[in-house]
Amino acid sequence: MSISDLMDELEEKMMNAEEAMKHDFMAIRTGKASTALVENLQVEYYGTMSRLKDIAGLSTPDPRTIAIQPWDKSALSAIEKAIINSSIGISPVNDGKIIRLPVPPLTEERRMQLAKQVKARCEEAKVSIRNIRRDGNEAVKKAEKDSEITEDDRKSMLEDIQKLTDDYIKQLDAVAADKEKDLMTV
């Protein structure tokens, strides 16, 4: 593996870790309606588990409501059941055509709990980034041991890997801080 290939691979893995964290953050409720809150909810539809976004249209007609309009009206009760059994904590309102989810404002206590979840998820992503760094460092040291690169190359690469790691850790912190700010804004 060449030096540039290793750096590209490490950066791609770090980027994936950051994207996974951002995706997880979308499912954390902030008091504003977001279809990301329910789009991956699993619904039993004709005997198979399907994601909600695959069997219904999702929209946010106003900042406090998520509207779910199934393409097949017979799926209404299954969707309602999946929402009730999920951990989102919102009671669905079914009018026979559309399910509406009124998103209540968050209490201060719930905001604090969600902020802790954000911090914990950010820490998980940081651990993932550090593990990627460790794997990269081991690959570089092995390449030097196998005489594929020089000692100077090793030092340079280890510095580059550390710089890349530091950059991604800063990005993770910034994303988490934005999410926390969003949570704490009433």
WOCOR-V902330 format. One record per residue. RES is the residue in three letters. SS is DSSP state (2 for helix, 1 for strand, 0 for the rest). PHI is phi in radians with two decimals (999 if undefined). D_CENTER is the distance of its C-alpha to the mean C-alpha in whole Angstrom. Layout:
RES_SS_PHI_D_CENTER + RES_SS_PHI_D_CENTER
This chain:
MET_0_999_31 + SER_0_-1.41_31 + ILE_2_-1.08_30 + SER_2_-1.17_28 + ASP_2_-1.08_27 + LEU_2_-1.09_25 + MET_2_-1.11_24 + ASP_2_-1.09_22 + GLU_2_-1.12_21 + LEU_2_-1.11_19 + GLU_2_-1.12_18 + GLU_2_-1.09_16 + LYS_2_-1.12_15 + MET_2_-1.16_14 + MET_2_-1.10_12 + ASN_2_-1.10_10 + ALA_2_-1.11_9 + GLU_2_-1.15_8 + GLU_2_-1.10_6 + ALA_2_-1.09_4 + MET_2_-1.13_4 + LYS_2_-1.05_4 + HIS_2_-1.10_2 + ASP_2_-1.10_2 + PHE_2_-1.14_5 + MET_2_-1.08_6 + ALA_0_-1.48_7 + ILE_0_-1.54_9 + ARG_0_-1.23_12 + THR_0_-1.97_14 + GLY_0_1.71_18 + LYS_0_-1.81_17 + ALA_0_-1.20_17 + SER_0_-2.56_14 + THR_2_-1.15_14 + ALA_2_-1.05_10 + LEU_2_-1.11_11 + VAL_0_-2.17_13 + GLU_0_-1.05_13 + ASN_0_-1.74_12 + LEU_0_-1.05_14 + GLN_1_-1.51_17 + VAL_1_-2.12_20 + GLU_1_-1.40_24 + TYR_1_-2.24_25 + TYR_0_0.90_29 + GLY_0_1.46_28 + THR_1_-2.14_25 + MET_1_-1.48_21 + SER_1_-2.27_20 + ARG_1_-1.28_16 + LEU_2_-0.98_17 + LYS_2_-1.17_17 + ASP_2_-1.51_19 + ILE_2_-2.13_22 + ALA_1_-2.67_22 + GLY_1_-1.49_22 + LEU_1_-2.02_19 + SER_1_-2.63_20 + THR_1_-2.18_20 + PRO_1_-1.13_24 + ASP_1_-2.61_24 + PRO_0_-1.11_21 + ARG_0_-2.03_22 + THR_1_-2.39_22 + ILE_1_-1.92_20 + ALA_1_-1.86_22 + ILE_1_-2.13_22 + GLN_1_-2.07_25 + PRO_1_-1.18_25 + TRP_0_-1.27_27 + ASP_0_-2.11_29 + LYS_2_-1.00_30 + SER_2_-1.19_31 + ALA_2_-1.49_27 + LEU_2_-0.92_27 + SER_2_-1.18_28 + ALA_2_-1.15_26 + ILE_2_-1.15_23 + GLU_2_-1.03_24 + LYS_2_-1.08_24 + ALA_2_-1.11_21 + ILE_2_-1.17_20 + ILE_2_-1.09_22 + ASN_2_-1.42_21 + SER_0_-1.42_17 + SER_0_-1.73_16 + ILE_0_-1.30_15 + GLY_0_1.29_19 + ILE_0_-2.17_20 + SER_0_-1.49_24 + PRO_1_-1.33_24 + VAL_1_-2.03_27 + ASN_1_-1.83_29 + ASP_0_-1.83_32 + GLY_0_1.66_32 + LYS_0_-2.19_31 + ILE_0_-2.31_27 + ILE_1_-1.81_25 + ARG_1_-1.90_24 + LEU_1_-2.01_22 + PRO_1_-1.32_23 + VAL_0_-1.51_20 + PRO_0_-1.30_22 + PRO_0_-1.13_22 + LEU_0_-1.41_20 + THR_0_-1.35_23 + GLU_2_-1.05_23 + GLU_2_-1.08_23 + ARG_2_-1.16_19 + ARG_2_-1.04_18 + MET_2_-1.12_19 + GLN_2_-1.06_17 + LEU_2_-1.16_14 + ALA_2_-1.11_14 + LYS_2_-1.12_15 + GLN_2_-1.07_12 + VAL_2_-1.09_10 + LYS_2_-1.08_13 + ALA_2_-1.13_12 + ARG_2_-1.17_9 + CYS_2_-1.12_10 + GLU_2_-1.11_13 + GLU_2_-1.05_11 + ALA_2_-1.14_10 + LYS_2_-1.11_13 + VAL_2_-1.07_15 + SER_2_-1.06_14 + ILE_2_-1.07_15 + ARG_2_-1.15_18 + ASN_2_-1.15_19 + ILE_2_-1.12_18 + ARG_2_-1.04_21 + ARG_2_-1.02_23 + ASP_2_-1.07_23 + GLY_2_-1.13_24 + ASN_2_-1.07_27 + GLU_2_-1.11_28 + ALA_2_-1.12_28 + VAL_2_-1.15_30 + LYS_2_-1.13_33 + LYS_2_-1.16_33 + ALA_2_-1.11_34 + GLU_2_-1.19_37 + LYS_2_-1.07_38 + ASP_0_-1.45_39 + SER_0_1.08_40 + GLU_0_-1.48_38 + ILE_0_-2.35_37 + THR_0_-1.54_39 + GLU_2_-1.09_39 + ASP_2_-1.11_38 + ASP_2_-1.06_36 + ARG_2_-1.01_34 + LYS_2_-1.04_34 + SER_2_-1.10_33 + MET_2_-1.17_30 + LEU_2_-1.08_29 + GLU_2_-1.13_29 + ASP_2_-1.09_27 + ILE_2_-1.12_24 + GLN_2_-1.13_24 + LYS_2_-1.11_24 + LEU_2_-1.06_21 + THR_2_-1.07_19 + ASP_2_-1.04_20 + ASP_2_-1.06_19 + TYR_2_-1.21_15 + ILE_2_-1.09_16 + LYS_2_-1.09_17 + GLN_2_-1.10_14 + LEU_2_-1.06_12 + ASP_2_-1.07_14 + ALA_2_-1.14_14 + VAL_2_-1.11_11 + ALA_2_-1.12_11 + ALA_2_-1.11_15 + ASP_2_-1.10_14 + LYS_2_-1.14_11 + GLU_2_-1.08_14 + LYS_2_-1.06_17 + ASP_2_-1.06_15 + LEU_2_-1.14_15 + MET_2_-1.44_19 + THR_0_-1.39_20 + VAL_0_-1.51_23
